[in-house]
């Protein structure tokens, strides 16, 4: 059973216990969202130390975008799992449609995580180049964390849409993950 408290109210130890629990949600999507949010937080610090107010504001906005996705992803994915269980007694056509709809909805949070991860990684690459050298490694770490979150999220998009051939969202997620990884490469210099 998931925590009755919102994830953001949990201590780090409690959050890790939630992730390690016996239920399927929260899972990889929630972890990816918080990876991107942590990357944005580190990037905010690096931008502030660098005296880059606009970059700090941008990074803070990205953190605000990523953070709630941990809860949203877990809730929507849990609903998809429940829909799959509830559809067991339906006709095959009706069952497939209901499950497909539920998992199509479950793709939206990881797709947004990938989008946000790509944006964080791109900003981190820029800051790694122009920011204070004392926090260059932090900008690089932020880019790496964001790229990892984007790649994890893209994988979840692909898995949740396996029944839909050539879905544009899979291609978009993969492009975003690739862009994030390229930005992390630029950040490393």
Phi and psi in degrees as a GROMACS rama.xvg file:
@    title "Ramachandran Plot"
@    xaxis  label "Phi"
@    yaxis  label "Psi"
@TYPE xy
-69.8306  158.844  UNK-2
-59.3807  137.244  UNK-3
-72.7418  -13.7598  UNK-4
-95.0515  146.292  UNK-5
-57.3752  145.665  UNK-6
-54.6112  -37.7664  UNK-7
-71.9823  -9.48446  UNK-8
-93.3214  -4.69485  UNK-9
-84.6531  151.233  UNK-10
-70.1859  166.977  UNK-11
-59.5756  -42.9162  UNK-12
-62.2792  -42.182  UNK-13
-65.2742  -39.4992  UNK-14
-62.7163  -44.5068  UNK-15
-63.9937  -35.856  UNK-16
-63.4718  -39.2764  UNK-17
-60.3456  -46.9329  UNK-18
-62.6501  -34.8416  UNK-19
-85.3086  -2.14125  UNK-20
-66.5959  174.173  UNK-21
-82.3998  3.02506  UNK-22
-100.259  159.033  UNK-23
-77.7849  -17.1931  UNK-24
-133.936  129.978  UNK-25
-73.7283  155.878  UNK-26
-147.482  -139.394  UNK-27
-59.9815  -36.7663  UNK-28
-65.6068  -43.3092  UNK-29
-65.3498  -40.6931  UNK-30
-64.6348  -40.0102  UNK-31
-63.5636  -41.5236  UNK-32
-60.4074  -44.2997  UNK-33
-72.6487  -27.6215  UNK-34
-62.7766  -44.8566  UNK-35
-66.4973  -41.0435  UNK-36
-63.5876  -41.6105  UNK-37
-65.1293  -39.251  UNK-38
-59.4821  -44.0424  UNK-39
-65.305  -35.6822  UNK-40
-66.0265  -45.4499  UNK-41
-62.0289  -40.4956  UNK-42
-65.0458  -38.1029  UNK-43
-59.0292  -46.4588  UNK-44
-60.3273  -47.0621  UNK-45
-62.413  -37.9558  UNK-46
-67.6158  -39.6523  UNK-47
-66.1692  -44.7586  UNK-48
-60.8272  -33.9781  UNK-49
-79.5502  -5.91429  UNK-50
71.9589  27.1263  UNK-51
-104.93  81.7583  UNK-52
-60.4113  -40.9264  UNK-53
-65.679  -41.5797  UNK-54
-65.682  -37.885  UNK-55
-63.3454  -42.8295  UNK-56
-64.4515  -41.0353  UNK-57
-62.7948  -46.159  UNK-58
-63.4178  -39.285  UNK-59
-64.9933  -39.4959  UNK-60
-64.92  -37.3289  UNK-61
-66.8876  -37.653  UNK-62
-63.5999  -42.5526  UNK-63
-63.8933  -31.0668  UNK-64
-73.3441  -39.4269  UNK-65
-80.2815  -39.6662  UNK-66
-55.3745  -50.6112  UNK-67
-68.3942  -14.2135  UNK-68
-66.3959  -21.396  UNK-69
-63.055  -46.7863  UNK-70
-70.4544  -46.1805  UNK-71
-59.1747  -45.9764  UNK-72
-59.6754  -46.9999  UNK-73
-61.6956  -43.0344  UNK-74
-67.3329  -44.1292  UNK-75
-71.0743  -37.8821  UNK-76
-67.5863  -40.3866  UNK-77
-60.8776  -39.2921  UNK-78
-64.5092  -37.6538  UNK-79
-65.092  -40.9861  UNK-80
-64.4259  -40.5264  UNK-81
-64.3497  -39.6319  UNK-82
-63.6653  -38.0708  UNK-83
-63.8791  -42.9969  UNK-84
-66.3331  -42.001  UNK-85
-67.6897  -23.9543  UNK-86
-87.3279  1.55608  UNK-87
-58.4299  -33.3544  UNK-88
-94.7234  4.31299  UNK-89
-82.3357  166.976  UNK-90
-63.0322  153.905  UNK-91
-54.5209  -41.473  UNK-92
-65.8584  -46.0769  UNK-93
-66.6118  -41.4075  UNK-94
-60.0966  -49.7544  UNK-95
-60.5263  -39.7722  UNK-96
-64.9024  -47.9715  UNK-97
-64.0135  -42.9891  UNK-98
-65.7862  -41.9423  UNK-99
-59.5149  -42.8469  UNK-100
-63.2686  -43.5845  UNK-101
-63.7426  -43.0668  UNK-102
-76.5034  -26.3745  UNK-103
-64.8689  -38.1825  UNK-104
-67.8362  -35.8662  UNK-105
-68.7197  -12.9187  UNK-106
-79.4459  -25.5464  UNK-107
-62.1618  -46.7205  UNK-108
-61.0279  -47.092  UNK-109
-64.2163  -31.4336  UNK-110
-65.1694  -40.292  UNK-111
-68.4747  -33.7894  UNK-112
-62.5344  -43.8369  UNK-113
-62.9667  -42.2769  UNK-114
-60.2944  -47.2208  UNK-115
-67.4234  -39.9934  UNK-116
-59.4488  -41.7318  UNK-117
-64.1181  -39.889  UNK-118
-66.7187  -41.3848  UNK-119
-64.2924  -45.2125  UNK-120
-62.0923  -40.3123  UNK-121
-64.1502  -44.021  UNK-122
-66.2689  -37.7398  UNK-123
-64.3118  -39.3401  UNK-124
-62.5616  -41.2768  UNK-125
-63.8051  -45.2401  UNK-126
-68.4699  -34.4803  UNK-127
-59.6128  -31.1095  UNK-128
-81.3872  -40.7371  UNK-129
-111.637  -5.06937  UNK-130
-81.1971  179.019  UNK-131
-62.6333  129.631  UNK-132
-57.9919  -25.5812  UNK-133
-63.9716  -23.9911  UNK-134
-118.686  17.6239  UNK-135
-60.7845  -42.8921  UNK-136
-62.8037  -31.7089  UNK-137
-68.6923  -40.9355  UNK-138
-63.9198  -39.2933  UNK-139
-63.9362  -42.7878  UNK-140
-62.8168  -41.248  UNK-141
-60.9767  -42.6589  UNK-142
-63.0814  -41.9424  UNK-143
-65.4248  -43.3975  UNK-144
-63.4076  -42.9183  UNK-145
-64.5826  -41.7642  UNK-146
-64.7571  -40.1134  UNK-147
-64.0086  -42.5071  UNK-148
-63.5595  -41.1464  UNK-149
-65.4294  -41.6448  UNK-150
-66.0213  -43.099  UNK-151
-61.126  -44.7055  UNK-152
-64.1124  -41.0437  UNK-153
-61.6852  -39.1684  UNK-154
-62.5712  -39.2997  UNK-155
-67.3586  -38.5467  UNK-156
-58.8879  -48.0342  UNK-157
-62.1141  -43.0048  UNK-158
-66.1039  -41.6925  UNK-159
-72.9949  -14.2552  UNK-160
-114.064  27.9186  UNK-161
-62.5373  -27.654  UNK-162
-82.4175  -9.65024  UNK-163
-108.765  107.676  UNK-164
-69.3527  136.326  UNK-165
56.0854  38.4462  UNK-166
-70.3487  129.899  UNK-167
-61.0321  -25.4605  UNK-168
-69.4284  -32.2505  UNK-169
-65.447  -46.7538  UNK-170
-61.7151  -41.6044  UNK-171
-62.9008  -45.9727  UNK-172
-61.1321  -41.9754  UNK-173
-66.4702  -39.5634  UNK-174
-62.4914  -41.97  UNK-175
-64.2454  -43.2973  UNK-176
-63.0518  -41.3078  UNK-177
-63.8319  -42.5105  UNK-178
-63.2124  -40.3821  UNK-179
-64.5598  -42.0988  UNK-180
-66.4024  -37.9764  UNK-181
-64.8831  -40.0462  UNK-182
-64.2536  -40.9139  UNK-183
-62.0968  -37.4392  UNK-184
-63.5698  -41.8932  UNK-185
-64.2853  -38.8232  UNK-186
-62.2841  -36.7851  UNK-187
-68.1553  -20.7154  UNK-188
